Amino acid sequence: MAEIIKAAMFDVKSYDKESFTALCDNEKIKIKYFETKLTPDTAELAKGYDVVIVFVNDIVSKEVIDKLYSYGVKLIALRCAGFNNVDVKAAFEKIHIVRVPAYSPYAVAEHAMAMLLTIIRRTHKAYIRTKDFNFNISGLTGFDLHGKTIGVIGTGKIGRTFIDICKGFGMNINAYDPFPAKDSDINYVSLDSLFRESDIISLHCPLTNDTRHIINKDSVLKMKKGVIIINTSRGALIDTDALIDGLKDRKIGAACLDVYEEESDIFFEDYSGHIVNDDNLARLITMPNVLITSHQAFLTKEALENIAETTLDNITAFFEREEVKNEVCYQCDRKEECKKSRSGKCF
């Protein structure tokens, strides 16, 4: 291991820099912060670095990986859980990949519930009214969550935390996960049953080939009229065209979106003085029964600290130890081919 590990962090915001600077041992890891996203055009900035640290909307395609490999980059450190933006197959036997599998399930789960409460009790509209000294409450009628059925797709740490919150509201819970949580009292049902029976559906699953557009034209047709859909996971879990059609047809009663299918060039940036060339997003924003936040569900003090700590630990472990527990490996999903069997490094 080199005496100093040199890391280049892309798509940096002020809160990223603050959390990493507070924890980074400058005698061990030196981080250069870049506000630009990692793309084929910006990959050259990583020349001379041992590690690149990336986030959800950085592009880690085969083209980018090949460039990083030619520059001598040894490790891609994701400061997030999802890695659908990384071509793990292209990285295999070239560059190792690590991620943060969990930071604060409470942050995301609590944000999902905050969005749900906001949309059903119209607190965002009430806030705007009272700022103008308008205290009329007509049009602000909501409904009780108690006794309603919520369908939770994905029962990892975030999904289970969200379920616990829903239990506190006295809700009936249906869940779907191809890998059910062992030794739990979660009421698992088929996906079709979940669609048919749920008053509210909340997505807490990763984006994979199997889950892409899990909410689509066909699934919307199976849902209750007036269903509310919440997505705090990945934008492409929902087919945006199908969502808009469902909202227009009044089949979908409301949508709470912290993520968006085409968010990569829009979210985390200030476009308040510009025209955004995304007709679907513009249409969703104009709908009174759609609540959109800009991929901020993770954004709590505790989560940022956990992300920085785990990312730095991952980097240190890679250069100092043989085993890296948070490594993402193309072969590990194909256990019969996996060379390391989850001990040691992937290659």
N, C-alpha and C positions, 0 to 999 in steps of 0.2 A: 504494500500500500504506500502511495505517495504520502509525504509528510502532511501536505495540505490537499484536501479534496476540493476541486474546483467545480462549482455547480452554476448552471445558467437557468434561471427561472423565467418562464414566459407567462404572458397574460396576467401580469402582476397588478393588483390594486393596492390601495393604501393599507387596507386591513390585512392583506397577505404579508406585506413587508413588515408591518408592526408585529404580527404574531411570530414570524420566523426570526426577525432580528432579536426579539426578546429571549428566544431559546437557543439560538445558534451559537455554538462554541467556535469563535472566530479563529482559534488556533488549530482547529480540526477541519472545519468546512468553511469555505469562502463562497458566498453567493453573489452573483451578479444579477440584478433585477432588470428585466425587460418588460415594458408595458405592452409591446406588440405580442400578438399570438404567434405560436409556432406554426409555420406553414412552409411549403417548399421554397418560397421566396425569402423567408427569414431564417431558415435552418442554418445558414452560413454564420449567423451570430454565435452558434455553439462551437465554432472552431476553437480548439485549445481547452475545452472543458471536459471534465470526466463524466459529468452527470447533467442531464437536462430535467428540470422539474416542470411538469405540465398540469393543466387543468382540463375541465370537461370539454371546452370548445377549441382546444388546440388540435391541430391536424397532425396525427402521427400515422401517416399513410406509408406504404411501401417506399414511395419516392423519398419521403422525409427520413425514414429509417435508414435507407441506403446512404443518404447524404451524411447523417449523423455517424454512421458506422465508418464512413471514409474519413471523417474528421477525428476519429479516435474516441468518440463517446462510448462509454462502457455500460451506462445505466440510464434508463428512463424511469423517473420517479413520479408517479401520479399522486397528486395531492387530493385525491378523491377516491371513491369506491368503484365507480363504474369505469370500464375500459373499452366501451364499444367504439370509441374514437381511435383505438390503437389497432393496427394490423399485427396481431400477435404472431401470426404465422410467418410474416415477413421478418419479424424480429428474431425468431428462433435461430439459435446458434450464431447470432450476430451481437445483439444488444439485450441485456437482461431488463426485465420490467418488474417494478414493484408498485404496490398501491396501498391505499389506506382503507382496509375493508370495513372499518367502523370508526366513527368519530363521536357523534352524539345522536343516537336514535331519537332522543327526546326532541332535539331541535327540529327535525323534519316532521315527526309525528305531531308535535304541538302546532307547527305551522299549518299542517293539513287541517287540523281541527279549527284553528283560528280562521282559516279561509272559509270553512264550512259555516261556522257561526256568523261570520260577516255576511255571507251571501243570503242566509236564510232569515237573519234578523235585520238586514239592511242597515247595519251600523255605519257603513261607509257613506250611504246616502244621507243618513241622519246627521252625520258629522258635517257634511257639506251644507245641509239646510241650516243647521244651527249657527254655522259660521256667518251666515247671512241673516241671522236673527229670525229665521223662519222656524217656528216651533209647531207647525202643523204635522201631525203624524199620519195623515191619510196616505195610503199607498205603502206603508211600512210594515204591514202585517206579515208576520212570519209563521213558523210552526214549531211545535215541540220536537226535540230529538228523542225524548223518552218514548220508548215503545216502537220506534221506527226500526226497520231492518237495514243494516249496512253490510255491503259486500266488500270484503277486503281481498284484493288480488295480490298475493305475495306475503308470506308470513316469516320473513327474516326478522332481524332485530327491530327494524323500523316498523314493519307491519304488525308485529306482536305488541310493540309499544303503543301503536295507534289503537289496536284492539283493546288494550287495557284502559285507554282514555275513553273509548266508546262505552265500555262497561260502566264506567263512572257516570255516564249520562243515562244509563238504563236502556241501552239500545240492544236489539237482537242482532247477533253477529253471524254472518255466513262468511266462510273463507274458502279461497281456492289456492292451491299451491301443488305443483307436480311432485314436490318433495315435502310432505307435511312435517311439521315440527313434532318430534317424538315426545312422548310423555306430556302432552298438553291437553287441555280441555277445550281446544278450539273446535268449533263445529265446521268441519270441512264438507263442502258440497261440490258437485260438478260445476264446471264453468257455465254451462247452460242454465242450471238451476240458479246460480248466483245472479246471472243476468235477469232471469224471469222474476225473482223474488225480492230483489233489493230496491229500496227507496233511494238509496245513496250507494255509489260505487267509488271506492278509493284505490288507487293504483300504488303499490309498493314493491314492484318487481323490477329486476334488471332488464335492460334492453338486449334481447337476443334474437336470433332468427325466428324462434318460436313465439316470442312475445311482441315482435314488431307489428303494429296495427292490431293489437289484441282488441282494441275498440275500433270497430269498422262498421260498414253499412249493415252487414248481416247481424252482428252482435247488437247493434242499436235497435234493430227491428224486434229483437227478443226482449228488450227491456220494458219496464213499466213506463207508462206515460207520465211525464213529469220527473223522471229520474234525475238526480244530481250526480255529476261526475267530477271527481277530484284527481288531479295528477300532480304529484310532487316528486316523481321519479325521473322519467326520461320522456321527452316530447314525442318521439316516434312510437310510443306505445299507443298513441291515438292517431287515427287517420283524420287529419284536419278537415278534409272535405266532408267526410261522413259526420263529423261533429257539427259542422256548420249546417249541414242539411238537417240533422236531428234537431238542432236549435230552431231553425226556421220552421220546421214542421210541428213544433211544440212537443215533440216526443221527448226531447231532453229539456228538463225544466230549468237547469242552470249548470254552469261549468266553472270550476275553480282550477286555474292552471298556473302552476309555478314554473312550468317548463313548456316548451313549444317546439314543434317538429323542425322548424327552420330557424331556430334561435341563434345559431352560431355566430352570425354576423351582426346581431342586433342586441341580444341581452348583455348586460353588464356595461353597456355604453350609453352615453347621453345623446339622444337624437331629438331633444325637445325643440331645437331650432331647425330641424330638417324634415323633409318628407321621406317617410320610410316606404321603400318600394316593395312592400309585401301586402298584397290585397287581402289575403286571408287574415293576417294579423290585424290589419286595420279594421276589417269587418268585425272580428271578434271583440276588439276594444270598444266598438260603438254599441255593442249589444248590452242592454241594461242588466241582463241576467248572467253575464260573464265577468268573472273576477280574475285578473291576471297580475301576478307578481313576477319579478325578473330573476328567477332561479335563486331566490334568497332563502329558501327553507333551511339550508344548512347554516345560515349566517347568525350564529350566536358566539359569544365570547368563549364558551366552553368548547364548542365544536372547532373553532379556529385554533385554539390551543392544542386540542387533540390532534388535529390535522398536521400542524407544524411539528409536534413532538414525534408522531409516528413516522412522518416523512423523513425527518432527520435520523431517527433510529434505523429506518430502512436503509438509508444511505450508509450509515456507519457500519451496520451489520454486513452489508454487501462487501465492503472493502476490508473489514476486519475479521469476519467469521465465514465459515464454510456454509452454514445453513442460513437461509433468508426466508423466514416463515411467510412473509407477505408477497412472495414472488408470484407473478402471473406467468404461466408457462403454456405454450401452445400444446405441448404433448401431455400435460397433466390431465386434460379433458379426455385424453385417449389413453386410459390407464394401461392398456396392454402395450403401448409404445413408450410410455414415460420412462425416461432413463434414470430419473432421480427418485421416483416413488415418494415424492414429497420429503426427501431428506437430502441435504446438500443443495447445490445450485442446479438449475434446470439443464445446464450444459457446461 
